[in-house]
Amino acid sequence: MPALDIRSDWRPGAPITWTADLLGRRHDVKGEVVRADAEATLEYRYTNPLNRVDHVVSIELADDGPGTRVSVTEQGSRNDGA
């Protein structure tokens, strides 16, 4: 579900909101920043507005030689058994 107009101040405990567009319909998505380290980690939780399933997304950055490794995990998605 593509995210549009993401808003947050990115501090732990802060709300995070965005509008999602799926098949031409707009959905308001609300969540909360769980963890934020500007140099390495962003973790947030949200509730999918279509099925009311809670998700936790973690984005982690790590040095990887001349580049940066980006790891993204999502709990609560259909593929993780939740």
Sequence and secondary structure as in RCSB ss.txt:
>XXXX:A:sequence
MPALDIRSDWRPGAPITWTADLLGRRHDVKGEVVRADAEATLEYRYTNPLNRVDHVVSIELADDGPGTRVSVTEQ
GSRNDGA
>XXXX:A:secstr
  EEEEE   STT EEEEEEEETTEEEEEEEEEEEEETTTEEEEEEE TTT  EEEEEEEEEEETTEEEEEEEEE
TSGGGT 
